Amino acid sequence: MHHEPQTDPAGPFDVVALVASAGGYGAITAILQALPVDFAVPIIALQHLGPDSTGTVAMYTRQTPFAVASAYTGATLVPGLVLVGPPRSFVELLPDGSCVVSPAQHGARDKPFDRLLESVARSFGRRAIAVVLTGMGADGALGARRLHLAGGTVLVQSEASAEYPQMPPAAIAAGAAN
């Protein structure tokens, strides 16, 4: 098995993308609390949230050891920082690690997770990890498959531990999961 020489001291990954719908606060909080405080890979989290959702950044700031900020166009991935997508928004990542944020008029029906993960696949490929967490429906399955095909790593929450166990098996059914 041929391994590329490791030249990047930060390790093999440039981004971890977490996507979660119903039940997502608990799932994302659990992951962030389980990571080492010196975890050096930038994290972006996107949830299906109602248009009036506020306090997401404050809640993750209180409950996790990381700096947390809302994603906006021009925001950049930084180690030790968790960028959180605003409610009813598309968030896409460019190859330089910067965000493009635009409105998702119909929320979850617009499939913002697919859009995020497709951008992660395009921009980072094998240097990305996606984690598909609890939620209803199949948003994220196609984007996760795109990332998997681009050589990225896709982790899926177990159905047993997912509060709403539809999104994880949808990603598995799409052939996306490692």
N, C-alpha and C positions, 0 to 999 in steps of 0.2 A: 504494500500500500504506500503510495507516494504522498508525502506531506510537504506542503509549502514551507520554506524556512520562515520562522516567525520573526518578522522585523518590527512589528508594532508592539511596543512595550505594554500598551493598554490591553493587549489580548486580542483574540480573534473577532470580537464583536463590536459593532459601532452603535447598535441601538437594540433596545428591548421594547416591543410594542405590545401593550396589554389592551385587549378589547373585551368589554363586558356589557351585558344588557341587564335585564331584571336580576336582582341579587348581586349586582356588580360591586357595590360599595364594600360589602364584607369580603368578597373574593379578592379584590384589588388590595384592600387593607392588609389582608392575611399575607399576600405575597410580599408587599413592601415591608411588613414587619419581620418577615422571615429572612430577608436579604441582609448581608453584612453591612454595617454602617459605612464602610469604605468601598462599597460596591461601585466600580468605576465605569460601568456602562450606562450611558444616558437612557432614560426611560420616558416613553410617551404612553399615556393612558387615554383611551377614548371610551365613553359610555353613551348609551342611549339615555338622554335626560330630557325631561320636559322643558318647555321654553322658559319656565319660571324658576328652574332649579338654580339655587345660589348656595354658596357655602361649601362647594365641593373642594376647592383649593384649601380653605381653612380647615375642613375636616381632615383631609389627608395630612396637612401640616401638623395638626394636633396629634394624630394617631400614628405617624410614622417618623423615622429618624431622618427623613430627607427634606431638602428644600423643595417646595412645590410651587409651581406658577402656572397661570393660565396660558395656553398656547395662543399665539396671535401671529399674523403674517409678519415674518422677519424674525420671530423668536428662533433661537438656535439650541440644538441639543447640547447639553453640557453634563459631564460626569457629576453625579451627586445631586442632580436636579431631576425632578419628575415634572414633565410638562403634561398638563391636563387639558384635553380639548373642551372648548366651551359648549354649552347645550346647543343642540340643533345646528351643528356645524360639521362641515367637511374639514379634515386636517390632512394635508398631504406633506410629505417630506421630500425635499430636494437633495441631490447628492452632496451638497455642502453642509447638510444637517439643519438647514433652515426650514421653517414651516410656511405653508400657504394655507390660510384659513378662509373659508367662504361659507355662506349660509346653506344649510340643508333644510329647505323649506318644509319638507314633510317628515323630518326627523328620521326615525328608523326605516321608514319605507324607502328612503333615498339611498339606503345601504352605505352609510358612512364608513363602516368597518372595512368593507370591500375596498373602498376608495383609498383609505389609509394604507391597508396592507399591500394593495397594488403599487402604491407609491414607494413603500418600503422595499418591495421586490425590485422595482426599477432602479431605485437609488442605492440600495445596499446589498441586494442579493444574498450571497452566502455569509455576509458579515452582519446579518440580522437574525433576531429571534422574535417570533410572534407567539403570544399566549392567548388562546381563545378560551374565554371563561364563561360562566353561567349566563344564560339568556334564552329568550324565546326566539323562534324563527331561525333563519339561516344566514343572517348578515355576518360577514367575515369568512364564510366557507370558501367562496371563490377567490377572495384576496389571499387567504391562507394558502390555497392551492397554488396560486401564482407565485407566492414567496417560496413555497416548497420546490416548485419547478425551477426557480431561479437559484436554488442551492441553499436557501435559508433554512433555519430550524423552526419548526412549528410544534409548540407544545399545546396540549388540549387538556382542560380540566376533566377529571373523571366524572362520569355521569353520577356516580354515587355521592360525590361531594358537591355537585352543582345544585344550587337552590332551584334553578329552572333549567333542567337538563335537555335543552333542544339545540342550542348553538354548538356545544362541543361535539355531539354525534354528527351534526350536519357537516362540520369541518372534517371529521373522520370519513364520512361517506363521500366527501369530495376528493378523497385521496390526498389530503393535505398534511396529515399528522406524522411527525417523526416518532 
